[in-house]
Structures are given as structure tokens and as C-alpha cells.
Amino acid sequence: MAELKAIRASILHFPNSTTSPEQDFEYFADGILVIEGERIKAIGSTADIQSEFPTLTVQDHSGKLLIPGLIDTHLHFPQTEMIASYGEQLLEWLQNYTFPTERKFANPQYAQFIADKFLNQLWSNGTTTALAYATVHQCSAESLFSAAYEKNMQLITGKVCMDRNSPEWLSDTAESAQKESAQLIEKWHNKGRLKYAITPRFAPTSTPEQLTALGELVKSYDDVYVQTHLSENKDEIEWVKALYPDSRDYLHVYEQYGLVNERTVFGHCIHLEEHTWEQLGAHQSIIAFCPRSNLFLGSGLFDIEQAQRYKVPVTLASDVGAGDSFNMLRTQGEAYKVCQLQSITLHPYKGLYMMTQGSASALGLPDIGNLNPGTMADFVLLNPSFNELSELRMQSRENTPEDTLFALSMLGDERSIQSTWIAGQPVYQQN
């Protein structure tokens, strides 16, 4: 039997899938989380846990807030180094910044160097699970899988596939995309806590032949994910119409090649027609809401009410490097502002749900997203009073957990992350 570890703090999580996270949460103002090996052994009030485990040694972090590990459902690990690059909208930004940066990842040593930096950035910002894009190079996905496997991390990634409208030095073919993706699936999918995502960058950079080949992979490996982009930018949408004139809409391009199901994660989904919303709801495909990058690139405002109307699962994502921060708490804050601009209220618990239990439920990952006994011990310890200003804010009133969470979504950064734990082990601790 593994030695028990225990952490005392305020504890907040969502034990179950829900459409009403504002009501369906569990909160212990003074609680203890007990860890046995990789998994959570028990959770409860301090009085109850101390009664059940009278000899338990407890790390006391009273005044801190313990939440499940954060889940980032859309970001690009090769773009770590080009974050906060000035100017341009989507298509120009890809040509001027993204493609030249991704060229470097043909070098396996460089890919491994950035993979390690990337994971450190995730952990220092409280993210314990990510759906990440690699580059067109097979070795880039290998490097990220390898780094995550060492820490027993839940990670989903895949090599990007694009065989047109990209530089020759950053392109594959329909055949090589299928072959290399299959090799990666065979080696890494379901190894430890790793999962594979078939990853066409977006419709304009794949020929019908390549999308056909990738659709064949989805049929052959029916539990892999698919990740791509959908309706991020109006110029992009017009480009798709020109390239695929026989498709009913942007989503139909992916549908006709067998790439749309309940494990497909679409980044953005800003400019959608009514029938597209209907189809997304019918497929139960997942939307990654990327407020920071949508604002940064001037792409538009995501309509969360339409998603709710059509019962489309919505998750939160940083979209680094067009997203200008790895911090998911601040991403939640930007989601709040995007909703405010549309006269929509985003409750702090709804924001937290979309990057914990909501994401885990949408992705079909029962072992993460909450703090229920038996699940993996992936969690984050937050310090609400991490600097002078936040301390002043926390002392200004009697704070409820939702008020604390909201303040962190506006003021928080990596300084508010006290520690991040994956599979019962700390992978990041504040100095």
C-alpha cells in the first residue's frame, strides 16, 4: 500500500457532469484531500477526514484554494517561443510567424527542448491536461509524447497534417500523413495516460485526398481524437468555400471525410450558421472556446448561448501562441469579457467547469476533471493572496469561493499557482 499524503485547504470541484455548475458543486471551506499513490483516496471536511484517518500527517495550506487540475483543450506547443508576436490576423499571422517557427521542429533535439519548456509553462500555470498540436514533423509529436510520459501526464497530441497551401518545407502528403500518423498511434495512443489526435491543421491546408486518408484512420482507430479548426476567421471561411465549393458549409468539409464525431475538438467556431450549430449538436462534437486568441487576432466573439441552445459541449482553451498566456484562470477572465460584450453572464463556476469537469466529460475522460475518490490525483493549489494587490482584494470583504475564483480570473497569473500535482506527485511548486 502506498503511503498516504494529505493536503488541507479550501476545496472546490464539480463531482459530476452537470448543466448547472452554479448549483452542482462541492465545496469545503476547511477540507482535506487524501492521496494514495497516483489516485485520490478521500475528500471531505477536516473534521471528518481527521476522524476517519486519525494518524494522518497533513500538509497545512489553510487559506489556499485546491481545485482539479486545469484542462486546456486547444493550443500549439511549437508556438511557445513565438507567443506575443505583434500584428496581423489569422492567415497573415500563419505565414509571417507560425510557419517559419514550426520549420525548426524538423530537428528532434530542438523539438525536445521546446517540449520541455512547453510542459513547464503548463504546469507553472496549473494545467495538468492539454490537447496540443505538434508540427508536420513526426519527431515533434514524439518529443511531446515522450516528455509527458515521463511525468505520467494526461496528454493528447498529434502531428499536424497539411499537403497544400503551406511552404514546401512544411508540407507532407496524403500518404505520408496517414502513414506517420498511424505509426504514432501504434506507438503512443493509450500508452500510459497518452492519447492521439488526428490533426489536419484546417481544411485549407489539406487536399481532399489527405482528408480521405485521415478519415480512413478514424475508421481504423475508433477511439482516437480528431482536432482541427473551424470558422475562426471570415477570410478563412471564404477561402474554404472556394476550395470546397461542393460542401454545404465549413463543417461539411470535415463531415464528408468522416472526421466529425463525439471525439472531434473544433477550435474557435465563431462564425457559424444555424444548420452548422444543429449538426455540431447532433454529432456532440466539442468546441474549444479560445477567447484570448480570438481577441488577439481580431477574429470575433464566440456565442456561448448558441452552443447551449444546441447542446454543444464547450470547453476553454488558451490557443497559445495566438493566445497570449498559458494561464487558464486568466483565459476564464477573458471568456467572461467576451460574454460581457454580448450581454451574456458567465458565472465563475461555469468558467471553472469548462476547464475541469466539463472538459473531462466532453472528452470522455472519467479519471480527471474532479476530485472524487478513485480518480487520478491531478490538482492545483491556488494562492488567492499572491501579491500586495490580490491580498488587499481578498481582505476587502468576506470572500465567497465564487468571488475568490472570479478575482483570480482577473488578477491571477503563475504567481497565484502554489503548486501543481500530476498523478499524486508535485510537478511544480512555487519557490
C-alpha positions as CSV (number, residue, x, y, z in Angstrom):
1,M,0.0,0.0,0.0
2,A,1.3,3.4,-1.0
3,E,2.0,6.0,1.8
4,L,-0.9,8.4,2.2
5,K,-0.4,12.1,1.6
6,A,-2.9,14.7,2.7
7,I,-3.4,18.4,1.9
8,R,-5.5,20.8,4.0
9,A,-7.1,23.8,2.2
10,S,-10.4,25.1,1.0
11,I,-11.5,22.7,-1.7
12,L,-13.8,23.3,-4.7
13,H,-14.8,20.9,-7.5
14,F,-17.7,19.5,-9.5
15,P,-18.2,15.8,-8.7
16,N,-20.5,15.1,-11.7
17,S,-21.3,16.2,-15.2
18,T,-23.9,19.0,-15.0
19,T,-25.6,21.7,-16.9
20,S,-25.8,23.8,-13.7
21,P,-22.4,24.1,-12.2
22,E,-23.6,27.2,-10.3
23,Q,-25.6,24.7,-8.1
24,D,-23.9,21.3,-8.6
25,F,-20.6,21.8,-6.9
26,E,-18.9,20.6,-3.8
27,Y,-17.1,23.0,-1.5
28,F,-15.2,22.5,1.8
29,A,-14.2,25.8,3.4
30,D,-11.8,23.7,5.5
31,G,-11.1,20.4,3.8
32,I,-8.6,17.7,3.4
33,L,-7.7,15.8,0.2
34,V,-6.1,12.4,0.8
35,I,-3.9,10.9,-1.9
36,E,-2.8,7.2,-2.1
37,G,-0.2,6.6,-4.9
38,E,-1.5,8.1,-8.1
39,R,-5.1,8.5,-7.0
40,I,-7.3,10.3,-4.7
41,K,-8.2,8.3,-1.6
42,A,-10.7,10.6,0.1
43,I,-12.0,14.1,0.2
44,G,-14.0,15.8,2.9
45,S,-14.1,18.3,5.8
46,T,-11.1,18.5,8.0
47,A,-13.1,17.2,10.9
48,D,-14.5,14.2,9.0
49,I,-11.1,13.2,7.4
50,Q,-9.2,13.5,10.7
51,S,-11.8,11.3,12.3
52,E,-11.5,8.7,9.6
53,F,-7.7,8.9,9.4
54,P,-6.6,9.8,13.0
55,T,-2.9,9.2,12.4
56,L,-2.7,11.1,9.1
57,T,0.1,13.6,8.5
58,V,-1.3,16.6,6.8
59,Q,0.3,19.4,4.8
60,D,-1.5,22.5,6.1
61,H,-2.3,25.0,3.4
62,S,-5.1,26.8,5.1
63,G,-6.1,29.9,3.2
64,K,-5.3,28.4,-0.2
65,L,-7.9,27.0,-2.7
66,L,-7.5,23.5,-4.0
67,I,-9.2,22.7,-7.4
68,P,-8.9,20.0,-10.0
69,G,-6.0,20.2,-12.5
70,L,-6.9,22.5,-15.4
71,I,-7.6,21.2,-18.9
72,D,-6.5,23.2,-21.9
73,T,-8.3,21.8,-25.0
74,H,-6.6,23.7,-27.8
75,L,-3.0,25.0,-28.1
76,H,0.1,24.7,-30.2
77,F,3.2,23.6,-28.5
78,P,5.6,24.7,-31.2
79,Q,4.3,28.3,-30.9
80,T,5.5,28.6,-27.3
81,E,8.5,30.7,-28.4
82,M,6.5,33.0,-30.7
83,I,3.8,33.9,-28.2
84,A,3.0,37.7,-28.2
85,S,4.2,38.3,-31.8
86,Y,2.9,41.6,-33.0
87,G,0.2,42.3,-35.5
88,E,-1.8,40.5,-38.3
89,Q,-4.9,38.5,-38.4
90,L,-5.1,34.7,-38.8
91,L,-4.0,34.0,-42.3
92,E,-1.2,36.6,-42.4
93,W,-0.1,35.5,-38.9
94,L,0.3,32.0,-40.0
95,Q,2.5,32.9,-42.9
96,N,4.6,35.5,-41.1
97,Y,5.1,33.9,-37.8
98,T,3.8,30.4,-37.4
99,F,5.2,28.6,-40.4
100,P,8.8,29.9,-40.1
101,T,8.8,29.0,-36.4
102,E,7.4,25.5,-37.0
103,R,10.2,24.8,-39.5
104,K,12.7,24.5,-36.7
105,F,10.9,21.3,-35.4
106,A,12.4,19.2,-38.1
107,N,15.3,19.0,-35.7
108,P,14.4,16.4,-33.0
109,Q,16.7,17.9,-30.4
110,Y,15.1,21.3,-30.8
111,A,11.6,19.8,-30.7
112,Q,12.5,18.1,-27.4
113,F,13.9,21.4,-26.0
114,I,10.7,23.2,-26.7
115,A,8.5,20.3,-25.5
116,D,10.2,20.5,-22.1
117,K,9.7,24.3,-22.0
118,F,6.1,23.9,-23.0
119,L,5.2,21.4,-20.3
120,N,6.9,23.6,-17.7
121,Q,4.7,26.5,-18.8
122,L,1.6,24.4,-18.5
123,W,2.4,23.2,-15.0
124,S,3.5,26.6,-13.7
125,N,0.1,27.8,-14.7
126,G,-1.9,25.0,-13.2
127,T,-2.6,23.0,-16.4
128,T,-2.4,19.2,-16.0
129,T,-4.0,18.1,-19.2
130,A,-3.7,19.5,-22.7
131,L,-4.8,18.9,-26.3
132,A,-1.8,20.2,-28.2
133,Y,-0.9,20.5,-31.9
134,A,2.6,19.5,-32.8
135,T,4.1,20.3,-36.3
136,V,4.0,18.4,-39.5
137,H,7.2,16.6,-38.4
138,Q,6.7,13.2,-36.8
139,C,9.5,13.9,-34.4
140,S,7.7,16.9,-32.9
141,A,4.8,14.7,-31.7
142,E,7.3,12.1,-30.5
143,S,9.1,14.7,-28.4
144,L,5.9,15.9,-26.7
145,F,4.6,12.4,-26.0
146,S,8.0,11.4,-24.5
147,A,8.2,14.4,-22.2
148,A,4.6,13.9,-21.0
149,Y,5.0,10.2,-20.5
150,E,7.9,10.7,-18.1
151,K,5.5,12.5,-15.7
152,N,2.5,10.2,-16.2
153,M,0.6,13.2,-17.6
154,Q,-2.7,13.0,-19.4
155,L,-1.9,14.5,-22.8
156,I,-3.5,14.3,-26.2
157,T,-1.5,15.4,-29.3
158,G,-0.8,14.5,-32.9
159,K,1.4,15.5,-35.8
160,V,-0.1,18.3,-37.9
161,C,-1.1,17.2,-41.5
162,M,-1.1,19.7,-44.4
163,D,-0.3,19.0,-48.0
164,R,-1.2,22.2,-49.7
165,N,-1.2,26.0,-49.2
166,S,1.9,25.7,-47.0
167,P,5.6,26.0,-47.7
168,E,7.2,23.0,-49.3
169,W,9.5,22.7,-46.3
170,L,6.5,22.4,-44.0
171,S,4.3,20.0,-46.0
172,D,3.6,16.3,-46.1
173,T,1.4,14.3,-48.5
174,A,-1.8,12.3,-48.1
175,E,0.2,9.1,-48.0
176,S,2.9,10.3,-45.5
177,A,0.3,11.9,-43.3
178,Q,-1.6,8.7,-43.0
179,K,1.5,6.5,-42.6
180,E,3.2,8.7,-40.0
181,S,0.0,9.3,-38.0
182,A,-0.6,5.5,-37.9
183,Q,2.9,4.9,-36.7
184,L,2.4,7.4,-33.9
185,I,-1.0,6.0,-32.9
186,E,0.5,2.5,-32.7
187,K,3.4,3.7,-30.5
188,W,1.8,6.2,-28.2
189,H,-2.0,6.0,-28.2
190,N,-3.2,4.6,-24.8
191,K,0.4,4.3,-23.6
192,G,0.2,5.4,-20.0
193,R,-2.2,8.3,-20.0
194,L,-1.4,9.5,-23.5
195,K,-4.0,9.8,-26.3
196,Y,-3.6,10.5,-30.0
197,A,-5.4,13.2,-32.0
198,I,-5.6,13.0,-35.8
199,T,-4.7,16.6,-36.7
200,P,-5.4,18.2,-40.0
201,R,-4.4,21.8,-39.4
202,F,-7.5,23.2,-41.1
203,A,-9.4,22.5,-44.3
204,P,-7.4,25.0,-46.5
205,T,-4.1,23.2,-45.9
206,S,-5.4,19.7,-46.7
207,T,-6.4,18.3,-50.1
208,P,-9.5,16.1,-50.4
209,E,-7.0,13.2,-50.8
210,Q,-5.4,13.9,-47.4
211,L,-8.7,14.3,-45.6
212,T,-9.8,11.0,-47.1
213,A,-6.7,9.3,-45.8
214,L,-7.2,10.8,-42.4
215,G,-10.8,9.7,-42.4
216,E,-9.7,6.1,-43.0
217,L,-7.5,6.4,-39.9
218,V,-10.6,7.4,-37.9
219,K,-12.3,4.3,-39.0
220,S,-9.3,2.1,-38.3
221,Y,-8.7,3.5,-34.8
222,D,-12.1,4.3,-33.5
223,D,-11.1,5.7,-30.1
224,V,-8.6,8.3,-31.3
225,Y,-9.5,12.0,-31.2
226,V,-9.6,14.5,-34.1
227,Q,-8.5,18.1,-33.6
228,T,-8.7,20.9,-36.1
229,H,-10.0,24.5,-36.6
230,L,-13.5,25.6,-37.7
231,S,-14.8,29.0,-38.7
232,E,-12.3,31.2,-36.9
233,N,-11.9,34.0,-39.4
234,K,-14.2,35.4,-42.1
235,D,-11.4,35.3,-44.8
236,E,-10.6,31.8,-43.8
237,I,-14.3,30.8,-44.3
238,E,-14.4,32.4,-47.8
239,W,-11.2,30.5,-48.6
240,V,-12.8,27.2,-47.6
241,K,-15.8,27.9,-49.8
242,A,-13.5,28.5,-52.8
243,L,-11.5,25.3,-52.1
244,Y,-14.5,23.1,-51.4
245,P,-17.4,24.6,-53.5
246,D,-19.5,21.5,-53.3
247,S,-19.6,21.4,-49.5
248,R,-22.7,22.8,-47.7
249,D,-20.5,24.6,-45.2
250,Y,-17.1,24.5,-43.5
251,L,-18.2,21.7,-41.1
252,H,-19.5,19.6,-44.0
253,V,-15.9,19.5,-45.4
254,Y,-14.9,17.5,-42.4
255,E,-18.1,15.6,-42.2
256,Q,-17.9,14.2,-45.7
257,Y,-14.5,12.7,-45.0
258,G,-15.5,11.0,-41.7
259,L,-13.7,13.4,-39.4
260,V,-16.7,14.6,-37.3
261,N,-17.8,12.6,-34.2
262,E,-18.1,13.0,-30.4
263,R,-14.2,12.9,-30.1
264,T,-13.7,15.8,-32.6
265,V,-12.5,19.0,-31.0
266,F,-13.0,22.1,-33.1
267,G,-11.1,25.3,-32.2
268,H,-13.0,28.6,-32.3
269,C,-16.3,28.1,-34.1
270,I,-17.0,31.9,-34.1
271,H,-18.9,32.4,-37.4
272,L,-21.4,29.6,-37.6
273,E,-24.7,29.3,-39.5
274,E,-27.8,27.8,-37.8
275,H,-27.6,24.5,-39.6
276,T,-23.9,24.2,-38.5
277,W,-24.9,24.5,-34.9
278,E,-27.5,21.9,-35.4
279,Q,-25.0,19.5,-36.9
280,L,-22.5,20.1,-34.1
281,G,-25.2,19.3,-31.6
282,A,-26.2,16.2,-33.4
283,H,-22.6,14.9,-33.6
284,Q,-21.8,16.0,-30.0
285,S,-18.6,17.4,-31.3
286,I,-16.6,19.6,-28.9
287,I,-15.9,23.3,-29.2
288,A,-12.7,24.7,-27.8
289,F,-13.6,28.3,-26.9
290,C,-10.4,30.4,-27.3
291,P,-11.2,33.9,-26.0
292,R,-7.6,35.2,-25.8
293,S,-6.6,34.4,-29.3
294,N,-10.0,35.4,-30.7
295,L,-9.4,38.9,-29.3
296,F,-5.7,39.0,-30.1
297,L,-6.2,38.1,-33.8
298,G,-9.4,40.1,-34.1
299,S,-11.3,37.1,-35.1
300,G,-14.6,37.7,-33.4
301,L,-16.8,36.9,-30.3
302,F,-17.8,33.3,-29.6
303,D,-21.6,32.9,-28.9
304,I,-21.8,30.6,-25.9
305,E,-25.6,30.9,-25.8
306,Q,-25.9,29.3,-29.3
307,A,-23.8,26.4,-28.0
308,Q,-26.1,26.0,-25.0
309,R,-29.1,26.2,-27.2
310,Y,-28.0,23.3,-29.4
311,K,-26.4,21.4,-26.5
312,V,-22.9,21.5,-28.0
313,P,-20.2,20.8,-25.4
314,V,-17.9,23.8,-24.8
315,T,-14.5,23.8,-23.2
316,L,-12.0,26.5,-22.6
317,A,-8.6,26.8,-24.3
318,S,-5.6,29.1,-24.3
319,D,-4.7,28.7,-28.0
320,V,-1.1,29.6,-27.4
321,G,0.7,31.1,-29.3
322,A,-2.1,33.4,-30.7
323,G,-3.4,33.2,-27.2
324,D,-1.1,35.4,-25.3
325,S,-1.0,33.5,-22.0
326,F,-0.7,29.9,-20.8
327,N,-2.8,30.8,-17.7
328,M,-6.2,29.2,-17.8
329,L,-7.5,31.3,-15.0
330,R,-6.9,34.5,-17.0
331,T,-8.3,32.7,-20.0
332,Q,-11.5,32.3,-18.0
333,G,-11.4,36.0,-17.3
334,E,-11.2,36.8,-21.0
335,A,-14.1,34.5,-21.6
336,Y,-16.1,36.5,-19.1
337,K,-15.3,39.7,-21.0
338,V,-16.2,38.2,-24.4
339,C,-19.5,37.2,-22.9
340,Q,-20.0,40.7,-21.3
341,L,-19.6,42.3,-24.8
342,Q,-22.7,40.2,-25.9
343,S,-24.7,40.9,-22.7
344,I,-24.1,37.3,-21.5
345,T,-23.3,36.5,-17.9
346,L,-20.6,33.9,-17.4
347,H,-20.6,32.7,-13.8
348,P,-17.2,31.9,-12.3
349,Y,-18.3,28.3,-11.6
350,K,-19.3,27.9,-15.2
351,G,-15.9,29.1,-16.3
352,L,-14.1,26.7,-13.9
353,Y,-16.4,23.9,-15.0
354,M,-15.4,24.4,-18.7
355,M,-11.8,23.8,-17.9
356,T,-12.2,20.9,-15.4
357,Q,-15.2,18.5,-15.2
358,G,-16.9,19.9,-18.3
359,S,-13.8,19.3,-20.4
360,A,-13.2,15.8,-18.9
361,S,-16.9,14.8,-19.6
362,A,-16.8,16.2,-23.1
363,L,-13.6,14.3,-23.9
364,G,-14.8,11.1,-22.3
365,L,-12.0,11.1,-19.7
366,P,-13.5,9.9,-16.4
367,D,-10.3,9.8,-14.4
368,I,-9.7,13.6,-14.4
369,G,-11.6,16.8,-14.0
370,N,-12.9,16.3,-10.5
371,L,-11.6,15.3,-7.0
372,N,-13.7,12.2,-6.5
373,P,-12.1,9.3,-4.6
374,G,-10.6,6.9,-7.2
375,T,-9.8,9.5,-9.8
376,M,-6.2,10.5,-10.7
377,A,-4.7,13.0,-8.2
378,D,-4.3,15.8,-10.7
379,F,-4.9,19.1,-8.9
380,V,-3.8,22.6,-8.3
381,L,-3.3,24.6,-5.1
382,L,-4.1,28.3,-5.6
383,N,-2.9,31.2,-3.5
384,P,-5.6,33.9,-3.7
385,S,-3.3,36.4,-1.9
386,F,-0.2,36.1,-4.0
387,N,0.8,39.7,-4.1
388,E,0.0,43.0,-2.5
389,L,-2.9,43.9,-4.7
390,S,-4.5,40.4,-4.5
391,E,-4.0,40.4,-0.7
392,L,-5.8,43.7,-0.5
393,R,-8.6,42.5,-2.7
394,M,-9.1,39.3,-0.6
395,Q,-9.1,41.4,2.6
396,S,-11.7,43.9,1.3
397,R,-14.7,41.7,2.1
398,E,-15.8,38.3,3.3
399,N,-14.9,36.3,0.2
400,T,-17.2,33.5,-1.1
401,P,-15.5,30.8,-3.2
402,E,-17.0,32.2,-6.4
403,D,-15.8,35.7,-5.6
404,T,-12.3,34.3,-4.9
405,L,-12.3,32.4,-8.2
406,F,-13.5,35.5,-10.1
407,A,-10.8,37.7,-8.6
408,L,-8.2,35.1,-9.6
409,S,-9.6,35.0,-13.2
410,M,-8.9,38.8,-13.4
411,L,-5.8,39.1,-11.3
412,G,-4.2,35.7,-11.3
413,D,-1.1,34.5,-13.1
414,E,1.6,31.9,-12.4
415,R,2.3,33.7,-9.1
416,S,-1.1,32.5,-7.9
417,I,-0.2,28.8,-8.6
418,Q,1.1,27.5,-5.3
419,S,1.7,24.0,-6.6
420,T,0.6,21.7,-9.4
421,W,0.3,17.9,-8.9
422,I,0.0,15.2,-11.5
423,A,-0.7,11.6,-10.6
424,G,-0.1,12.3,-6.9
425,Q,3.3,14.0,-7.4
426,P,4.1,17.7,-7.5
427,V,5.4,18.8,-10.9
428,Y,5.6,22.5,-10.0
429,Q,5.9,24.3,-6.7
430,Q,6.1,28.0,-6.0
431,N,9.5,28.9,-4.7
